[in-house]
Amino acid sequence: MTTDAVDESYPLIVDIGYPGSRARGSVLARLPLGIPVLFFSLLLNIGATLAIWAAILVSGRVPSWLFTFQVNVGRWHTRGAAFLLLLTDVYPVFEGEHPVTYELREPAEVARWKLVVWKSITAVPHFVVLFVLTVGLVPVTVAAWLTLVVTGRHPRPLHRYATGVVCWYVRLAAYLRSLTDEFPAFSLSATAGRSSRRAYRVSAVIGLIPAGAIVGFLVFIIGFTGTHVTNDVSYTELRTGETTPAATVESGAMRLESVHDPADGELGLFRPDDDARYVAFTISISNRRSAGETVPIVASSFRLEDANGELHAPVLVGVDGVPGPGSIRAGGTGDGVVVFEVPGEQPPQRFIWDVVDYIAIPRRGETIEWVFR
């Protein structure tokens, strides 16, 4: 996107003067001195921004005292950034004289409907361009640091570039925080004016593309519930080795072969806690997914609900005689064992297998449940 700004001045004016000759020793300890300022000013910015958004939602404007505080925080943050990027040797002070100036005209009102979402959408092209500029800022700052250490001077082109990036960031931050509704220009100039209507419209169209994709994905996630199968089975018959019919979902199928209850002697030297026992299920699993897609057999895929309604994760999972975690290839079948530690002597209530957990939200994947009677 090309720079497309009109002559009218932007409500925010930032000036970082060129310092000329510098003290070489002053650039050696910038990180430990500058980072605390950026950290604390960022915390203040977050708190003040939330308060400003709340005020705009209620009244459509920013209270003068809150606006003044946010301007002071923004000024302090900008001075901290300039200090850290070697643009000035003067330590960032919250108030008082400083080579870095930051002046913002207070708006009469701010549009509620533009708050947060719309401004974030229109700012998408800014985010992209500033990401590229920030990547370039790293070698520029390193080169400036080396030059300052050797010669005591900051190369003017490097200073101009870093200053432009800082000013661009600051203008965009003021827009996103709703300190102004004026769309910032795509410019590295410290005196850039307001962006043109054309640039604003193009930015909105570009920003709506990823925003629409995100909304579509969320609608899909909310609407998708996956496939969930629940079967009743006799726990007593399962203990005698009577297998169950296979339960099938789109991605896979499972059959309960048997259950060993208790299975305290089947884990070798391991013993359950007092007043608890091991319960071992032998299962058969088939992968019905597409070629190249596996079905994971991991502890987090299985749960057992005890007689008190509490869910337990397995203490051991194995596939085809090999301790897990493991997986089954597409079109394949595997024999597994899943061992749980459960309290008391009552039989469990449910055995749950999350065949595919697409996202970490309940009932948004594919699940097979066995309810014991």
RACORHU-V249843 format. One record per residue. N is the residue number from 1. RES is the residue in three letters. SS is DSSP state (hx for helix, st for strand, lp for the rest). Layout:
N;RES;SS, N;RES;SS
This chain:
1;MET;lp, 2;THR;lp, 3;THR;lp, 4;ASP;lp, 5;ALA;st, 6;VAL;st, 7;ASP;st, 8;GLU;st, 9;SER;st, 10;TYR;lp, 11;PRO;lp, 12;LEU;st, 13;ILE;st, 14;VAL;st, 15;ASP;st, 16;ILE;st, 17;GLY;lp, 18;TYR;lp, 19;PRO;lp, 20;GLY;lp, 21;SER;st, 22;ARG;lp, 23;ALA;lp, 24;ARG;hx, 25;GLY;hx, 26;SER;hx, 27;VAL;hx, 28;LEU;lp, 29;ALA;lp, 30;ARG;hx, 31;LEU;hx, 32;PRO;hx, 33;LEU;hx, 34;GLY;hx, 35;ILE;hx, 36;PRO;hx, 37;VAL;hx, 38;LEU;hx, 39;PHE;hx, 40;PHE;hx, 41;SER;hx, 42;LEU;hx, 43;LEU;hx, 44;LEU;hx, 45;ASN;hx, 46;ILE;hx, 47;GLY;hx, 48;ALA;hx, 49;THR;hx, 50;LEU;hx, 51;ALA;hx, 52;ILE;hx, 53;TRP;hx, 54;ALA;hx, 55;ALA;hx, 56;ILE;hx, 57;LEU;hx, 58;VAL;hx, 59;SER;hx, 60;GLY;lp, 61;ARG;lp, 62;VAL;lp, 63;PRO;lp, 64;SER;hx, 65;TRP;hx, 66;LEU;hx, 67;PHE;hx, 68;THR;hx, 69;PHE;hx, 70;GLN;hx, 71;VAL;hx, 72;ASN;hx, 73;VAL;hx, 74;GLY;hx, 75;ARG;hx, 76;TRP;hx, 77;HIS;hx, 78;THR;hx, 79;ARG;hx, 80;GLY;hx, 81;ALA;hx, 82;ALA;hx, 83;PHE;hx, 84;LEU;hx, 85;LEU;lp, 86;LEU;lp, 87;LEU;lp, 88;THR;lp, 89;ASP;lp, 90;VAL;lp, 91;TYR;lp, 92;PRO;lp, 93;VAL;lp, 94;PHE;lp, 95;GLU;lp, 96;GLY;lp, 97;GLU;lp, 98;HIS;lp, 99;PRO;lp, 100;VAL;st, 101;THR;st, 102;TYR;st, 103;GLU;st, 104;LEU;st, 105;ARG;lp, 106;GLU;lp, 107;PRO;lp, 108;ALA;lp, 109;GLU;lp, 110;VAL;lp, 111;ALA;lp, 112;ARG;lp, 113;TRP;lp, 114;LYS;lp, 115;LEU;lp, 116;VAL;lp, 117;VAL;hx, 118;TRP;hx, 119;LYS;hx, 120;SER;hx, 121;ILE;hx, 122;THR;hx, 123;ALA;lp, 124;VAL;hx, 125;PRO;hx, 126;HIS;hx, 127;PHE;hx, 128;VAL;hx, 129;VAL;hx, 130;LEU;hx, 131;PHE;hx, 132;VAL;hx, 133;LEU;hx, 134;THR;hx, 135;VAL;hx, 136;GLY;hx, 137;LEU;hx, 138;VAL;hx, 139;PRO;hx, 140;VAL;hx, 141;THR;hx, 142;VAL;hx, 143;ALA;hx, 144;ALA;hx, 145;TRP;hx, 146;LEU;hx, 147;THR;hx, 148;LEU;hx, 149;VAL;hx, 150;VAL;hx, 151;THR;hx, 152;GLY;lp, 153;ARG;st, 154;HIS;lp, 155;PRO;lp, 156;ARG;hx, 157;PRO;hx, 158;LEU;hx, 159;HIS;hx, 160;ARG;hx, 161;TYR;hx, 162;ALA;hx, 163;THR;hx, 164;GLY;hx, 165;VAL;hx, 166;VAL;hx, 167;CYS;hx, 168;TRP;hx, 169;TYR;hx, 170;VAL;hx, 171;ARG;hx, 172;LEU;hx, 173;ALA;hx, 174;ALA;hx, 175;TYR;hx, 176;LEU;hx, 177;ARG;lp, 178;SER;lp, 179;LEU;lp, 180;THR;lp, 181;ASP;lp, 182;GLU;lp, 183;PHE;lp, 184;PRO;st, 185;ALA;lp, 186;PHE;lp, 187;SER;lp, 188;LEU;lp, 189;SER;lp, 190;ALA;lp, 191;THR;lp, 192;ALA;lp, 193;GLY;st, 194;ARG;st, 195;SER;st, 196;SER;lp, 197;ARG;hx, 198;ARG;hx, 199;ALA;hx, 200;TYR;hx, 201;ARG;hx, 202;VAL;hx, 203;SER;hx, 204;ALA;hx, 205;VAL;hx, 206;ILE;hx, 207;GLY;hx, 208;LEU;hx, 209;ILE;hx, 210;PRO;hx, 211;ALA;hx, 212;GLY;hx, 213;ALA;hx, 214;ILE;hx, 215;VAL;hx, 216;GLY;hx, 217;PHE;hx, 218;LEU;hx, 219;VAL;hx, 220;PHE;hx, 221;ILE;hx, 222;ILE;hx, 223;GLY;hx, 224;PHE;lp, 225;THR;lp, 226;GLY;lp, 227;THR;st, 228;HIS;st, 229;VAL;st, 230;THR;st, 231;ASN;st, 232;ASP;st, 233;VAL;st, 234;SER;lp, 235;TYR;hx, 236;THR;hx, 237;GLU;hx, 238;LEU;hx, 239;ARG;hx, 240;THR;lp, 241;GLY;lp, 242;GLU;lp, 243;THR;lp, 244;THR;lp, 245;PRO;lp, 246;ALA;lp, 247;ALA;st, 248;THR;st, 249;VAL;lp, 250;GLU;lp, 251;SER;lp, 252;GLY;st, 253;ALA;st, 254;MET;st, 255;ARG;st, 256;LEU;st, 257;GLU;st, 258;SER;st, 259;VAL;st, 260;HIS;st, 261;ASP;st, 262;PRO;lp, 263;ALA;lp, 264;ASP;hx, 265;GLY;hx, 266;GLU;hx, 267;LEU;hx, 268;GLY;lp, 269;LEU;lp, 270;PHE;lp, 271;ARG;lp, 272;PRO;lp, 273;ASP;lp, 274;ASP;lp, 275;ASP;lp, 276;ALA;st, 277;ARG;st, 278;TYR;st, 279;VAL;st, 280;ALA;st, 281;PHE;st, 282;THR;st, 283;ILE;st, 284;SER;st, 285;ILE;st, 286;SER;st, 287;ASN;st, 288;ARG;lp, 289;ARG;lp, 290;SER;lp, 291;ALA;lp, 292;GLY;lp, 293;GLU;lp, 294;THR;lp, 295;VAL;st, 296;PRO;st, 297;ILE;st, 298;VAL;lp, 299;ALA;hx, 300;SER;hx, 301;SER;hx, 302;PHE;st, 303;ARG;st, 304;LEU;st, 305;GLU;st, 306;ASP;lp, 307;ALA;lp, 308;ASN;lp, 309;GLY;lp, 310;GLU;lp, 311;LEU;st, 312;HIS;st, 313;ALA;lp, 314;PRO;lp, 315;VAL;lp, 316;LEU;st, 317;VAL;st, 318;GLY;st, 319;VAL;st, 320;ASP;lp, 321;GLY;lp, 322;VAL;st, 323;PRO;st, 324;GLY;lp, 325;PRO;lp, 326;GLY;st, 327;SER;st, 328;ILE;st, 329;ARG;lp, 330;ALA;lp, 331;GLY;lp, 332;GLY;lp, 333;THR;st, 334;GLY;st, 335;ASP;st, 336;GLY;st, 337;VAL;st, 338;VAL;st, 339;VAL;st, 340;PHE;st, 341;GLU;st, 342;VAL;st, 343;PRO;st, 344;GLY;lp, 345;GLU;lp, 346;GLN;lp, 347;PRO;lp, 348;PRO;lp, 349;GLN;lp, 350;ARG;st, 351;PHE;st, 352;ILE;st, 353;TRP;st, 354;ASP;st, 355;VAL;st, 356;VAL;st, 357;ASP;lp, 358;TYR;lp, 359;ILE;lp, 360;ALA;lp, 361;ILE;lp, 362;PRO;lp, 363;ARG;lp, 364;ARG;lp, 365;GLY;lp, 366;GLU;st, 367;THR;st, 368;ILE;st, 369;GLU;st, 370;TRP;st, 371;VAL;st, 372;PHE;st, 373;ARG;lp
